[in-house]
Amino acid sequence: MSNTEPATNQVTKRDIRSAAIRYMFMACNTFNYENQQAPAVVFGLNKVLRKIHKNDEDYKASLNNHFNYFNTTTWMANLLLGASVAMEQKDGIKSKEAVQAFKTGMMGPLAGVGDTLVWVLYPTIMGSIAGYMGLQGNPTGAIIWLLLNIVFFFFRIKLFDVGHTSGLKLITALGDRLNVFTEAASIMGLTVVGALIPAVVKMNVQLKYQAGEVTLPIQTEILDKIMPALLPAALTIVVYKLIGSKKLSLTSIIFLIIGLALVCSYFGILGV
């Protein structure tokens, strides 16, 4: 077959869904600091690209093109990759540079939307609800969390399909509105996080100031008078700063907090 003839009719919906599942399975498993998600992209698309590019040289050129740096929220990548497949279906190997430019130009803005919704807003709200219900001994939250993840698994496959059928047109039409949407969602996410701090983070000083016959609980009569949930808020800020400094890993910070809690609890300094 000619190396310039796109095989549009060769790609089926089953191929598109298979590509989505293959990418989703490997999106974080092959992540590296050279080209980040690119190996997962190649693994996800290689079979559908083989159907599009019958010529071996074109096929290899397409795979090498997708090995270029790629990194965005995995959910939003489904839109981009679906649209990329549609571009290669339409124009064959001639679309190689356009595909790379499209992916490079859109992975940043879509990552802003995806990171805000997928990695901040959704797990913060639903994860906190599920976790709080679990603390109360109610398994309903965990069941809801599991069911939502199953639903979203199929939703992500649908996103790839949408990207293949109309993703290029959709993303181009949104344009600058993506930034406005990202900012609004970020504000909502931060508001939710702030509201959850006093409900989820429990940290109270058990010490009391005593002078003669006067006893003054430090927590209720001093700290709470200054600001309710002052210590949980302060702890959250400290942890946020530690994460931002990148001097300690998340695992190290977790063990540090556990160690601090055990020591302070043992000596009767802190409680819940």
C-alpha positions as CSV (number, residue, x, y, z in Angstrom):
1,M,0.0,0.0,0.0
2,S,1.2,3.5,-0.7
3,N,2.8,5.2,2.2
4,T,0.6,8.3,1.8
5,E,-2.8,6.6,1.8
6,P,-4.6,6.8,5.1
7,A,-6.5,3.7,6.0
8,T,-9.5,5.5,7.4
9,N,-11.9,2.6,7.1
10,Q,-9.6,0.2,8.9
11,V,-10.0,1.6,12.4
12,T,-13.1,0.4,14.3
13,K,-14.6,1.6,17.6
14,R,-13.2,-1.6,19.2
15,D,-9.7,-0.4,18.1
16,I,-10.3,3.0,19.6
17,R,-11.5,1.6,22.9
18,S,-8.6,-0.9,23.0
19,A,-6.2,2.0,22.5
20,A,-7.8,3.9,25.4
21,I,-7.6,0.9,27.8
22,R,-4.0,0.1,26.8
23,Y,-2.9,3.8,27.4
24,M,-4.8,4.0,30.7
25,F,-3.2,0.8,31.9
26,M,0.3,2.0,31.3
27,A,0.0,5.8,31.7
28,C,1.8,5.9,35.0
29,N,3.5,2.5,34.9
30,T,6.1,3.6,32.4
31,F,6.5,7.2,33.5
32,N,10.1,8.5,33.3
33,Y,11.9,11.8,33.5
34,E,13.0,11.9,29.9
35,N,9.8,11.7,27.9
36,Q,7.4,11.1,30.8
37,Q,4.2,9.5,29.4
38,A,5.4,9.0,25.9
39,P,6.1,5.2,26.3
40,A,2.6,4.8,27.5
41,V,1.3,6.7,24.5
42,V,3.2,4.4,22.1
43,F,2.0,1.3,23.9
44,G,-1.6,2.5,23.8
45,L,-1.6,3.6,20.1
46,N,0.8,1.1,18.4
47,K,-1.9,-1.3,17.3
48,V,-4.3,1.3,15.9
49,L,-1.4,3.1,14.2
50,R,-0.4,-0.2,12.6
51,K,-3.8,-0.3,11.0
52,I,-3.5,3.3,9.8
53,H,0.1,3.1,8.5
54,K,0.5,0.0,6.4
55,N,3.9,1.1,5.2
56,D,6.6,0.0,7.7
57,E,8.6,3.2,7.5
58,D,5.6,5.3,8.0
59,Y,4.6,3.2,11.0
60,K,8.0,3.5,12.6
61,A,8.1,7.3,11.9
62,S,4.7,7.6,13.6
63,L,5.8,5.6,16.7
64,N,9.0,7.7,17.0
65,N,6.9,10.8,16.8
66,H,4.8,9.7,19.7
67,F,7.9,8.9,21.7
68,N,8.5,12.6,22.0
69,Y,7.9,14.3,25.3
70,F,4.3,14.1,26.4
71,N,2.8,14.8,29.8
72,T,-0.7,15.8,30.8
73,T,-3.4,14.6,33.2
74,T,-4.2,11.0,32.1
75,W,-7.9,11.7,31.8
76,M,-7.4,14.7,29.5
77,A,-4.8,12.8,27.5
78,N,-7.6,10.5,26.2
79,L,-9.1,13.5,24.4
80,L,-5.7,14.5,22.9
81,L,-4.8,11.0,21.8
82,G,-8.2,10.3,20.3
83,A,-7.9,13.5,18.3
84,S,-4.3,12.6,17.3
85,V,-5.5,9.2,15.9
86,A,-8.2,11.0,13.9
87,M,-5.6,13.3,12.4
88,E,-3.4,10.5,11.4
89,Q,-6.4,8.6,9.9
90,K,-7.3,11.6,7.9
91,D,-3.8,12.7,6.5
92,G,-1.6,9.7,7.2
93,I,2.1,10.3,7.9
94,K,1.8,13.8,6.5
95,S,0.0,14.8,9.7
96,K,3.1,13.8,11.8
97,E,4.2,17.4,12.6
98,A,0.7,18.6,13.1
99,V,0.0,15.8,15.5
100,Q,3.1,16.7,17.6
101,A,2.3,20.4,17.5
102,F,-1.3,19.7,18.6
103,K,-0.2,17.5,21.5
104,T,2.5,19.9,22.6
105,G,0.2,23.0,22.4
106,M,-2.8,21.4,24.2
107,M,-1.3,19.2,26.9
108,G,-0.5,22.1,29.2
109,P,-3.9,23.8,29.2
110,L,-5.7,20.5,29.5
111,A,-3.4,19.5,32.3
112,G,-4.6,22.6,34.2
113,V,-8.2,21.5,33.8
114,G,-7.5,17.9,34.5
115,D,-5.3,18.4,37.5
116,T,-7.8,20.7,39.1
117,L,-10.8,18.5,38.5
118,V,-9.3,15.0,38.7
119,W,-6.4,15.3,41.1
120,V,-7.7,18.0,43.4
121,L,-11.5,18.6,43.3
122,Y,-12.8,15.1,42.8
123,P,-10.6,13.2,45.3
124,T,-10.7,16.0,47.8
125,I,-14.5,16.1,48.0
126,M,-15.4,12.5,47.4
127,G,-12.3,11.0,49.1
128,S,-12.8,13.1,52.2
129,I,-16.5,12.2,52.4
130,A,-15.6,8.5,52.0
131,G,-12.8,8.8,54.6
132,Y,-14.9,10.7,57.1
133,M,-17.7,8.1,56.8
134,G,-15.1,5.4,57.3
135,L,-13.9,7.1,60.5
136,Q,-17.5,6.9,61.7
137,G,-17.6,3.2,61.0
138,N,-19.9,3.6,57.9
139,P,-18.7,1.5,54.8
140,T,-21.1,3.4,52.5
141,G,-18.4,6.0,51.7
142,A,-15.9,3.3,50.5
143,I,-18.6,1.7,48.4
144,I,-19.5,5.0,46.8
145,W,-15.8,5.7,46.1
146,L,-15.4,2.3,44.5
147,L,-18.5,2.6,42.3
148,L,-17.5,6.1,41.2
149,N,-14.1,4.8,40.1
150,I,-15.8,2.1,38.1
151,V,-18.1,4.6,36.4
152,F,-15.2,7.0,35.7
153,F,-13.2,4.1,34.1
154,F,-15.8,3.8,31.4
155,F,-16.1,7.6,31.2
156,R,-12.4,7.8,30.4
157,I,-12.8,5.3,27.6
158,K,-15.7,7.5,26.3
159,L,-13.4,10.5,26.4
160,F,-11.0,8.8,24.1
161,D,-13.9,8.1,21.7
162,V,-15.1,11.7,21.9
163,G,-11.6,12.8,21.2
164,H,-11.5,10.6,18.1
165,T,-14.8,11.8,16.8
166,S,-14.9,15.4,17.7
167,G,-12.0,16.2,20.1
168,L,-10.0,18.3,17.8
169,K,-13.0,20.5,17.0
170,L,-14.0,20.7,20.7
171,I,-10.6,21.6,22.1
172,T,-10.0,24.3,19.4
173,A,-13.5,25.8,20.0
174,L,-12.9,26.1,23.8
175,G,-9.7,28.1,23.3
176,D,-9.0,30.6,26.0
177,R,-12.1,29.5,28.0
178,L,-10.0,26.7,29.4
179,N,-8.0,29.1,31.5
180,V,-11.1,30.7,33.0
181,F,-12.6,27.3,33.8
182,T,-9.3,26.2,35.4
183,E,-9.2,29.2,37.6
184,A,-12.8,28.9,38.7
185,A,-12.3,25.2,39.6
186,S,-9.1,26.0,41.5
187,I,-10.9,28.5,43.7
188,M,-13.6,26.0,44.4
189,G,-11.1,23.3,45.2
190,L,-9.2,25.5,47.6
191,T,-12.4,26.5,49.3
192,V,-13.3,22.9,49.9
193,V,-9.9,22.1,51.2
194,G,-10.1,25.0,53.7
195,A,-13.5,23.9,54.9
196,L,-12.3,20.3,55.4
197,I,-9.3,21.1,57.6
198,P,-11.2,21.6,60.9
199,A,-13.4,18.6,60.2
200,V,-10.7,16.1,59.2
201,V,-7.5,17.2,61.0
202,K,-7.8,16.7,64.7
203,M,-5.2,18.4,66.9
204,N,-5.8,19.7,70.4
205,V,-3.5,20.8,73.2
206,Q,-4.2,18.9,76.4
207,L,-1.9,21.1,78.6
208,K,-3.4,23.5,81.1
209,Y,-2.0,26.6,82.6
210,Q,-2.3,26.7,86.4
211,A,-1.5,29.5,88.9
212,G,-2.7,28.9,92.4
213,E,-6.3,27.9,92.3
214,V,-6.8,29.1,88.7
215,T,-6.7,26.5,85.9
216,L,-6.7,27.7,82.3
217,P,-7.1,25.1,79.5
218,I,-4.7,26.3,76.7
219,Q,-6.8,24.8,73.9
220,T,-10.3,26.1,74.8
221,E,-9.5,29.3,76.6
222,I,-6.5,30.5,74.6
223,L,-6.0,28.9,71.1
224,D,-9.7,28.6,70.3
225,K,-10.3,32.2,71.4
226,I,-7.6,33.3,68.9
227,M,-9.0,31.1,66.0
228,P,-10.9,27.9,66.1
229,A,-8.9,25.0,64.5
230,L,-5.8,27.1,64.7
231,L,-3.4,24.1,65.2
232,P,-4.9,22.0,62.3
233,A,-4.6,25.0,60.0
234,A,-1.0,25.6,61.1
235,L,-0.2,21.9,60.6
236,T,-1.7,21.9,57.1
237,I,0.4,25.0,56.2
238,V,3.6,23.3,57.5
239,V,2.9,20.1,55.6
240,Y,2.1,22.1,52.4
241,K,5.5,24.0,52.8
242,L,7.4,20.7,53.3
243,I,5.8,19.2,50.2
244,G,6.6,22.4,48.2
245,S,10.2,22.4,49.3
246,K,10.7,18.9,48.0
247,K,13.3,18.2,50.7
248,L,11.2,15.4,52.1
249,S,9.2,12.8,50.3
250,L,5.5,12.4,51.0
251,T,6.2,9.1,52.8
252,S,8.8,10.8,55.0
253,I,6.3,13.5,55.9
254,I,3.6,11.0,56.8
255,F,6.0,9.1,59.1
256,L,7.2,12.3,60.6
257,I,3.6,13.3,61.5
258,I,2.9,9.8,62.9
259,G,6.0,10.0,65.1
260,L,5.2,13.5,66.3
261,A,1.6,12.4,67.2
262,L,2.9,9.4,69.1
263,V,5.4,11.3,71.1
264,C,3.1,14.2,71.9
265,S,0.3,11.8,72.8
266,Y,2.5,9.8,75.1
267,F,3.6,12.8,77.1
268,G,0.0,14.2,77.2
269,I,0.8,17.3,75.1
270,L,-1.7,16.7,72.2
271,G,-4.9,14.8,71.8
272,V,-8.0,14.7,69.7
